[in-house]
Amino acid sequence: MNPIFTPPASASRADAEAFERLVGPYRAGLQAHCYRMLGSAADAEDALQETLLRAWRGMAGFEGRSAVSSWLYRIATNVCLRMIERRPRRVLPFDAGADPVWLEPYPDIALGPELPDARYEQRESVELAFTAALQHLPARQRAVLLLRDVLGFSPAEIAEALDSSPASIYSALQRARAAVEQRLPARSQQATLRELGDAKLRSLVDRYVRAWEDGDVAAITAMLAADATFAMPPLPEFYAGADAIGAFLAAGPVSQPGRWRHLAITANGQAALAVYKVAGERALAHGIELLELTPAGEISAVMTFLYDVPCERFGLPRWIPATGRI
């Protein structure tokens, strides 16, 4: 859900309506851009608010020499660059030597439209692997890569947005591409999901959910790739290999049936689940779980973001029934 910008009380209704007509079509795309820059959905909402406030203040001076989208993304990018300067980088728990600061999941429903000149698809550009790789780039390289390869801006537009030269933009782009490609898997989840197809994906997710809700550790581990990984941000625990994951699940999370309920969702362009923990006659939202799949239909990674579930952001209820149909 996109945050709603409220103009100052002194603003006229006509000015507020004109501003919304100007920025409304770009709101979702701006928020997704801020998420890619920052790695945090909550920070992206704050950055969007700051972007809209700056755009409101600068609307009178916008003379139309550049496209509205270029003007807005320039503001958003510079807002994010300033935010990055003030806080530590965001990483995932399997990044060696990293500080324990975590990425956050992002709902697919909040993505903007596809852009014709982009190198990456919108959903591909928020996959966890891509978003995590971005966080390792210097902030300006990150901005250059996103403006060029996700948003399709020209080097000249990027140079203007970042107060730089086209030559320095080309150089930064080449370094950023090389660094990101080293960290990305050979195949994106978007390509894998297309190969699996909707029917096979639904069957796989249904079997996984049934195994969790039945407390069937053997069924869960049978679905895992041999080198699968399992992590639970913000906890530091990290398990590698189907046997290690199975032992952990049997010792705690899946030690009894009926403890969990799930709702299928999509997040970060990946198969995902909202996880609910049963408490009496209701189940409380407990986490957002992202699955990474292989073309063979195995689960190669499970990333469960725990505790403070952003239900409103994902359009989810905070409670669901402990039993029966949802």
C-alpha positions in Angstrom: 0.0 0.0 0.0 1.4 3.4 -1.0 1.6 6.1 1.7 -0.8 9.0 1.1 0.9 12.4 0.9 -1.0 15.1 2.7 -0.3 18.6 1.4 0.1 21.4 4.0 -3.1 22.7 5.5 -2.6 26.0 3.8 -2.7 24.4 0.3 -5.7 25.0 -1.8 -7.9 22.2 -3.0 -7.1 23.1 -6.6 -3.3 23.0 -5.9 -3.6 19.6 -4.1 -5.6 18.1 -7.0 -3.2 19.4 -9.5 -0.2 18.0 -7.6 -1.9 14.6 -7.4 -2.6 14.6 -11.1 1.1 15.3 -11.7 2.7 12.8 -9.3 -0.1 10.1 -8.9 0.9 8.0 -12.0 4.5 7.7 -10.7 3.8 7.0 -7.0 4.2 3.2 -7.1 7.2 3.3 -9.3 8.9 5.9 -7.1 8.3 3.8 -4.0 9.7 0.7 -5.6 12.8 2.7 -6.7 13.3 3.9 -3.2 13.0 0.2 -2.0 15.7 -0.9 -4.4 18.0 1.9 -3.3 17.4 1.4 0.4 16.6 -2.4 0.8 13.8 -1.5 3.3 10.1 -1.2 2.6 9.6 1.0 5.6 12.5 3.3 4.7 11.1 3.4 1.1 7.8 4.7 2.4 9.7 7.5 4.4 11.7 8.3 1.3 8.6 8.5 -0.8 7.0 10.9 1.6 10.2 13.1 1.6 10.2 13.0 -2.2 6.6 14.1 -2.5 7.2 16.9 0.0 10.2 18.2 -2.0 8.2 17.9 -5.2 5.4 19.8 -3.6 7.7 22.6 -2.5 9.4 22.6 -6.0 6.2 22.3 -8.1 6.0 26.0 -8.8 9.6 26.0 -10.1 9.1 23.0 -12.3 9.2 24.5 -15.8 8.7 21.3 -17.8 12.2 21.3 -19.5 12.5 17.7 -18.5 9.9 15.0 -18.2 7.9 14.8 -15.0 9.2 11.3 -14.4 12.8 12.5 -14.7 12.2 15.3 -12.3 10.5 13.1 -9.7 13.1 10.3 -9.9 15.9 12.8 -9.6 14.3 14.0 -6.4 13.8 10.5 -5.1 17.3 9.3 -5.9 18.9 12.2 -4.1 16.6 11.7 -1.1 17.7 8.1 -1.0 21.4 9.0 -1.3 21.1 11.3 1.7 19.4 8.5 3.7 22.1 6.0 2.8 24.7 8.4 4.1 23.0 8.4 7.5 22.6 4.7 8.1 24.5 1.3 7.8 24.2 -0.9 4.8 21.4 -3.5 4.6 22.4 -7.1 4.1 21.1 -10.7 4.4 22.4 -13.1 7.1 24.4 -15.3 4.7 26.6 -12.3 3.7 29.9 -13.1 5.3 31.2 -10.6 7.8 28.1 -8.4 7.5 26.6 -6.3 10.2 23.2 -7.7 11.4 21.1 -5.3 9.5 18.4 -6.9 7.4 16.7 -6.4 4.1 12.9 -6.4 4.2 10.4 -8.0 1.9 8.5 -6.0 -0.7 4.9 -6.7 -1.9 4.5 -7.2 -5.6 1.2 -5.2 -5.5 3.3 -2.1 -4.8 5.4 -2.3 -8.0 5.1 0.3 -10.7 4.5 -0.4 -14.4 7.0 -2.1 -16.7 9.3 0.3 -18.5 10.2 -0.3 -22.2 13.9 0.7 -22.0 14.7 -1.2 -18.8 17.2 -4.1 -18.7 15.5 -5.8 -15.8 11.9 -6.6 -15.4 10.1 -4.9 -12.5 9.6 -8.1 -10.5 13.1 -9.3 -11.3 14.5 -6.0 -10.1 13.1 -6.5 -6.5 14.1 -10.2 -6.2 16.1 -10.7 -2.9 19.3 -11.7 -4.7 19.2 -8.5 -6.8 18.2 -6.2 -4.0 20.9 -7.7 -1.7 23.6 -7.4 -4.5 22.6 -3.7 -4.8 23.3 -3.0 -1.2 27.0 -3.9 -1.7 27.5 -1.2 -4.3 28.6 2.3 -3.4 25.5 4.5 -3.2 26.1 6.5 -6.4 26.9 3.3 -8.4 23.7 1.8 -7.1 21.8 4.9 -8.2 23.4 4.9 -11.7 22.6 1.2 -12.3 19.0 1.5 -11.2 18.3 4.7 -13.2 19.8 3.1 -16.3 19.0 -0.6 -16.1 15.7 -0.6 -14.2 14.2 2.7 -15.1 15.8 3.1 -18.6 17.1 6.6 -18.2 19.7 7.8 -20.7 23.3 8.5 -19.5 22.7 12.2 -20.1 19.6 12.2 -17.9 21.4 10.3 -15.2 24.4 12.8 -15.4 21.9 15.7 -14.9 20.1 13.9 -12.0 23.4 13.2 -10.2 25.2 16.4 -11.1 27.9 14.5 -12.9 29.3 14.0 -16.4 28.2 11.3 -19.0 31.7 9.9 -18.9 31.7 9.3 -15.2 28.2 7.8 -15.5 29.4 5.3 -18.1 32.3 4.4 -15.9 30.2 4.0 -12.8 27.6 1.9 -14.7 30.2 -0.6 -16.0 31.7 -1.1 -12.5 28.2 -1.5 -11.0 27.1 -4.0 -13.6 30.3 -6.1 -13.1 29.9 -6.1 -9.3 26.2 -7.0 -9.4 26.6 -9.8 -11.9 29.2 -11.5 -9.7 26.7 -11.7 -6.9 23.6 -12.8 -8.9 22.6 -16.4 -9.4 22.9 -17.7 -13.0 19.1 -17.7 -13.3 16.5 -15.2 -11.9 13.4 -16.4 -10.1 11.3 -14.8 -12.8 12.9 -17.1 -15.4 12.4 -20.1 -13.1 8.8 -19.3 -12.3 8.0 -19.0 -16.0 9.6 -22.4 -16.7 7.7 -24.1 -13.8 4.4 -22.7 -14.9 1.4 -21.6 -12.7 0.0 -25.1 -12.1 3.3 -26.7 -11.0 4.0 -23.7 -8.8 0.6 -23.9 -7.1 1.1 -27.6 -6.5 4.5 -27.1 -5.0 3.4 -24.3 -2.7 0.3 -26.3 -1.6 2.5 -29.4 -0.7 4.9 -27.2 1.2 2.1 -25.5 3.2 0.4 -28.9 3.9 3.7 -30.3 5.2 4.2 -27.4 7.6 0.7 -27.4 8.9 0.8 -31.2 9.4 4.1 -31.0 11.2 5.7 -33.3 8.5 9.4 -32.6 8.6 10.2 -35.5 6.2 7.9 -34.0 3.6 9.4 -30.6 3.9 13.0 -31.8 3.6 12.0 -34.0 0.7 11.1 -30.8 -1.2 14.5 -29.1 -0.5 17.5 -29.1 -2.7 20.5 -30.8 -1.2 22.3 -27.5 -0.7 19.2 -25.5 0.3 19.6 -22.7 2.9 17.2 -21.4 5.6 17.4 -18.1 7.4 15.1 -16.0 9.6 15.9 -12.3 9.8 16.4 -10.6 12.1 17.7 -13.7 14.0 21.3 -14.5 13.1 20.7 -18.3 12.7 21.5 -19.7 9.3 21.2 -23.3 8.2 22.7 -24.8 5.0 21.9 -28.2 3.6 18.6 -30.2 3.7 19.8 -32.4 6.6 20.7 -29.4 8.8 17.4 -27.6 8.0 15.4 -30.8 8.8 17.2 -31.2 12.1 16.4 -27.6 13.1 12.8 -27.8 12.0 12.2 -31.1 13.9 13.8 -29.6 17.1 11.5 -26.6 17.2 9.3 -25.0 14.5 7.8 -28.2 13.2 7.8 -30.2 16.3 4.0 -30.4 16.5 1.2 -30.3 13.9 -1.4 -27.5 13.9 1.1 -24.9 15.0 1.2 -22.9 11.8 -1.1 -21.6 9.1 -0.2 -19.9 5.8 -1.6 -17.6 3.1 0.0 -17.7 -0.3 1.2 -14.3 -1.5 3.8 -12.9 -3.8 6.7 -10.7 -2.7 10.0 -9.6 -4.3 8.8 -11.3 -7.5 9.1 -14.7 -5.8 6.8 -17.3 -4.4 5.9 -16.3 -0.9 3.8 -17.1 2.1 2.3 -15.1 5.0 3.0 -17.3 8.1 0.6 -17.3 11.0 1.2 -18.8 14.5 -1.8 -20.5 16.1 -2.8 -19.1 19.5 -6.0 -20.6 20.8 -8.8 -20.2 18.3 -6.9 -17.7 16.2 -3.6 -17.5 14.4 -1.5 -14.3 14.6 0.7 -13.0 11.7 4.2 -14.2 12.5 6.3 -13.7 9.3 6.7 -13.3 5.6 8.4 -16.3 4.0 10.1 -16.1 0.6 10.9 -19.2 -1.4 13.6 -19.6 -3.9 12.9 -22.4 -6.4 14.8 -24.4 -9.0 13.6 -25.3 -12.5 13.3 -28.9 -11.2 10.7 -27.8 -8.6 13.0 -28.0 -5.6 13.2 -25.3 -2.9 16.8 -23.9 -2.9 16.3 -21.2 -0.2 13.8 -20.2 2.4 14.0 -16.7 3.9 11.5 -16.0 6.7 11.2 -12.4 7.8 10.0 -12.7 11.4 7.8 -10.9 13.9 6.8 -7.4 12.9 4.7 -8.4 9.9 3.7 -5.4 7.8 0.1 -6.6 7.3 -1.3 -3.4 5.9 1.6 -3.2 3.3 0.8 -6.7 2.0 -3.0 -6.4 2.3 -3.1 -9.1 5.0 -5.2 -9.7 8.0 -3.4 -9.7 11.4 -5.4 -12.6 12.6 -6.9 -15.6 10.8 -8.9 -18.6 12.1 -6.8 -21.3 13.7 -8.7 -24.0 11.7 -11.0 -24.3 8.8 -11.1 -22.5 5.5 -9.5 -19.1 5.2 
